[in-house]
């Protein structure tokens, strides 16, 4: 699946540059309309991020998320600030198909284990964000000294199968995905499903990812910059 992304801030669809909350570009003041356009193009999956929630650790765009879930027909994935069992359960009860656990995977691994045990690996994805092979947390505001490979391996032992890997330095930079990083992760931990995020520019990037065996990816800025279209995403998916 190739996921168009909608990042929510103050109820609007925006883009950040490399996770910088001060470098904000408004994409669409009506995210519901954006989600409907994605559906209309024939795409049946969508990646949502509550940017305010990623910063605060609480659901900050819940009304908009509810409306998008009610209007979008297809697989809806959501991340951003999901750091307690109650918040995770709340989103899953809303009908979110897969939630993304980021900072909590590093700071509260037992929570992730409990969620995986209770809801199953298909409902939970682990967000592995960082740069230079090390994990960043708190909406990318903090950099840890934990290696991505270590965190993925630990979460995989708990039963996690789906990992969204984002190179923060590539996000929003339109420089292409970090293929070297993804290749290394695939070689070291081949049994997991890696989902590429950050830097994807065009159809060639998508095909390069598919060639190396990565079938799922997330696209944000490239759609806004029109270097890739919704119809092209559909074409690549159907190949």
N, C-alpha and C positions, 0 to 999 in steps of 0.2 A: 504493500500500500504506500502511496505517495500522499502525504498529508499537507494540504495548504494550512498555514498557521494564521491564527488571529490572536494577537497579544492585546490583552485588555488593561487599560489604565483609565481610571475615573469614568468607566462605562463606555469608553471609546476604543476603537481599534487603532493601535499605534505600533511603531517600531522603535526599538532602542538601538543605538550603535554600540556594539560590543558590551552590552549589559549596563551601559551608563544611563542612569535614570535622569541625568541632566541633558542627555542628547536624544530628545524625543521628537519623532515625526508622526503627526496624525495621519493615519491611513484612511479611516472612515469613521465619521461621527455616528454612524448607524451600523454597528457590527452585525445586527440581525440581517440587514439587507445584504451585507457582504457574505454571510453564511448562505443565504438563499441563492445568491449568484453562483456560489460554488456548487450547490446542489443542482441548479439549473444547467450547469455545464456537464452534468452527468457524474460528478465526483461524489462518492458516498462516504468520505472520511474527512475528518477535520480535527486539527490539533489546536486546543485552546490553552492560553496561559493567563493566569491572574497575576499580572505584574505587581500590583499593589499587595496582593496576598503573599507573593514571594518575599516581599520586603518585611511585611508585618507578621507573617505567620498565622493570619486569620483570613477567612473568606471576605474579600473586599468588593468583589464584583458579582456577588451571588445573584442579585435580581437579573442582571444581563445574562449570566450563565444559564439560569433557569429558562429565560426566554429563547435563547439559542437552542437549548435542548428541546424545547417544545416545537420549534420551527424547523430544525435541521433533521433531515431524513437520512440516517446512516450512522456510521461508527464515530463516536465522539470521545476524544481523548483530552484529558485536562490535567494541567500541572500548575504549580504556584502556591506555596504556603501550606501544603498538606502535611502537617507535622503532628497531628494527633489522630487517634483512632476515631474520635467522634466526627472530625471533619471529613476523614476518608469515607466513613460510613454514610455521612450526609450526602456527599456527592454521588456515591454509588446508588443510594436510594433514589436520587433524582433521575437516574437512568444514564449516568455517565458510563460509557462502556469500558474505559480503562483510565485509571488515575496514575499520575506520575509522582513518585516520591523522590525528592531531591535531597535537601539538606538532612532530613531525618534519617536517610540511609547511613549517613556518616555519624550523626550525633545520637541517634536512637535506634540502633539496629534491631533491638528486640521488638520495637513497634512494627518494623517491616516484616519480621518473621511472623508476628501475630496476624497481620493483614494477609500475608500469603497463605497462612494456615486456614484462615477463616473464609477468604474470598477466592483464592486460587490464583495461579500465576498469570492467567489470561486477563485478569482484572487489574493487575498491578504492573506498572513499568517503573524501572529505576532510572532516574535522570542522573547521568554522570557528566557533570560540567567541569571544565577546567582548562588549563593550558600547561604546556610543557609536560604533559602526562600526569599532572597532579590535579586533585579535585578542588573546585571552588564551591562555596556554599553561600547561604543567605542571599539568594538572588544574585549571585556572583560578586557580592560585596566583600566576601572574605576568601582568602586563598589558604588552603591547608597544605600539609606536607605529605598527605596520603596519596599513594599512587592509584591511578585509575584501575590498573590491573588488580590491585589488592582489594579494592572495594567491590569490583565486579565479581571476583572470585568468592568473596565472603557472602555477598547477596545470592550468588548462584548456589552456594551450599545451603542457604535457607529455602531454596526453591524458586528463586526469581529466574525468569527466562528472557525477559525483554528489557533491553538497556538502550536508552536514548543517549547517545554520545555527542556532546557539543564541545567543540574547541572554541572557547570564548573569544580568542583572538581572531577567529574567522567570522564570527557571527556579525552579520550586517556589513561585512567588509567587501563582499562580492569578489573574493579571491579564490573561490573553489573550496570544496571540503578538504579536510586534512586526511588525504588518502594514506599517507604513511602511518599516521596514528591508528586509523581504522584497520589497516593491514596488520599492524603489530598486534592489535587487540584480537583480531580474528585468529592469528597464528597462536597466540598464547592461550586463548579461551574459546576454542572453536565451537563449543557446544551451545553457546548462547546466541540469541537473536539481537544483533546490533542494528540500531535505528540511527541513521546519520542525520545530524542536525548542525547547521551553521555553515555558511559560505557557499551553498549550492547556488549556481548562477544560471544554468541553462540545461538543455537536453543532453549535451555532451557529458556534463557532470553526472546526471542521472544514469546515463548509460555506463559510465566508468564505475559507478557504484554497483550497478547490476552485474557488471562483468566480474567484479571481485566477490560477488555472492551476497551483497547487501540489498535486500528487496524492499526494505522500508526506509523512508526518508521524510524529512520535514522541510518545507519551503516557505520562506517568509518574504524577505526583501526582494527577491528576484521577481515575484509576482507584481509587487508594487513598482519596480523599475521596468517591468514589461520585457525583461530578457527571457522570460518563459511565460507561457500562457496556460490557462486552465485546460484548453483543448490539447495542448502539447503534453501536459501531464497525463491526460486520459490516454493519449496515443501510446506513450511509453508504458503505461500500465497494461495496455492491451497487447503489447508485443509478446 
